Amino acid sequence: MITTPHPVAVLTGDLIGSTDHSPEWTTQALDRIKTCAHEIRAWDDADDPRFTRYRGDGWQIVLSEPRRALRAALYVQASLKSAQSGTRSRIAIGLGEVDALPVGDLSNASGPAFIASGQALDGMARDRELVIAARESAYLHKGIAVLLDREVQDWSREQAEAMMHFLPPSTPTLKDLADALGVSPQAIHSRLKSAHWREVVQAVSHWEAHEESRHD
């Protein structure tokens, strides 16, 4: 259970282009993110991420395992892009402590991590879809976010679909995923390779190791 003060990661996001779609489209996209949040929780048997919808097309989750923040953000983006509608969301990761985490949703939560995440989303450049805000190692976080943001924005729907299955800590075999998607293992390998899967996962793993060492 998250106690206060406690280091966390807060992911704050909003859907891109929601005003061009119906309320049903927005609800389906946010439901997809909510599902992602519960799947992310299962990676480490972590605390409830408390998915909260706000401002119409906005959303927020809190991760009790802050080292998973970058992997989680990419997972959400991959899941959204893998949908037939090609949904996308801006995501701002805030790293820090939480001061207040009332029972229920995150509408009354507070602390440096929530402030950093919200301000980072509000200040995000129009061509960006991923930023990381933290007091420590700020330039490291900014640099890796720039590179991975560009990678994800370039993924096709098929590449995102493959990456969604290979971003979690536990991944399927190429054959199992190929069977599930009704394509050949060679096709899955080609999609992963063109999405720079190995480089992305290695970068995320190194970032996680850095974050874990900070909290030891």
BELJO-V282896 format. One record per helix or strand. SS is the DSSP state (helix for helix, strand for strand). FROM is the first residue (numbers start at 1). TO is the last residue. If there is no record, write none. Layout:
((SS/FROM/TO) (SS/FROM/TO))
This chain:
((strand/6/15) (helix/18/20) (helix/23/44) (strand/52/54) (strand/58/63) (helix/66/82) (strand/89/98) (strand/100/100) (strand/110/110) (helix/112/122) (strand/130/133) (helix/138/153) (helix/157/166) (helix/174/181) (helix/185/194) (helix/197/215))
